[in-house]
Amino acid sequence: MTDHQTTHDADEDIRNRDIRIFLNGDIVHRDDARVSVYDSGFMLGDGIWEGMRLYDGVWAFFDEHMDRFFGSCKAISLEVGMDRAGIAEAMRQTARANGMTGDVHCRLMLTRGIKDKPFQHPALSTSGPTLVIIMEHSRPVNRLQSAGIRLASVPQVRGLPHSQDPKLNSHSKLNCIIACLQAEAAGADEALMLDPHGFVNTTNACNFFIVRAGEVWTSTGDYCMNGVTRQKVIDLCRANGIPIHEKNYSLYEAYSADEAFLTGTFGAQTPVASIDGKPIGDGSRPVTAQIQALYKALIAQHVKDNA
Ligand SMILES: Cc1ncc(COP(=O)(O)O)c(C=O)c1O
């Protein structure tokens, strides 16, 4: 193991070497799952994706993920070619082909398809969309829960919605990747990104929360991914009497927070150990632990209701 870690670290699982991938209606071994070099996703990052997680046979918050997915596709005039029942069926087929029922992460990807010529204009993508579903056996590593993730604030900022809306889960993730590279160069695991005004916004791959004097703070949501887990945490705080604020705050308040954590479908809530080398709190994380327990119970109830 290197000393580098990411929020998406999972236990090694050799079954992933032989998984079956959904590729435009076919189920193929991962070694045979190939798209054209003319594919709009490969050539231009012109596509939309979703990350989802399977718990005991139920895809957590499938409706919310589909709201975001279909909303993003509509925003970029990308015809999905099927409704959400069709997506659910494609995901069922993929899970069945892999004998998967739980501890599974899914990356659903839709691109504008194969282009006639290697140029940008969307009208050159005439094949119809490319739909790929990758499902992997995936259990987040335990180590992150105790050690926490190390963040560095970076010069790369989240964009304004009228350049490339950060709410679009687009295949092109260069803005986030540049941020991550900058964090790595600073000796951290992942990046803490600011908004165009200098307020703390989000990390390169997850949403970001701090805890101060028993209150939970997160950004206004204006420049970050509209994370499904982010919204669940906000709703859980509201329903359980934990003060929650969506507001502007700066690094000054983040450095001196009592606790900080990230949210995302993969890792649920991941504690933050440090920001720019400054340890966060004293290492005890009572509010994070309370939210983790509430989220676990929410998933259990969701699975029960949708089994
Ligand atoms: C940049 C970014 N932030 C946050 C998230 C977390 O969102 P969710 O909770 O829906 O997984 C994602 C996941 O796609 C993301 O790409």
The ligand as an ORCA input file, in Angstrom:
! r2SCAN-3c Opt
* xyz 0 1
  C     -18.103     16.369     -8.055
  C     -19.008     15.486     -7.252
  N     -19.425     15.907     -6.047
  C     -20.234     15.143     -5.286
  C     -20.675     13.910     -5.705
  C     -21.527     13.073     -4.793
  O     -22.848     12.933     -5.231
  P     -23.752     11.739     -4.722
  O     -23.980     11.929     -3.255
  O     -25.009     11.867     -5.509
  O     -23.014     10.468     -4.992
  C     -20.291     13.441     -6.972
  C     -20.777     12.151     -7.483
  O     -21.096     11.976     -8.632
  C     -19.439     14.250     -7.767
  O     -19.022     13.856     -8.988
*
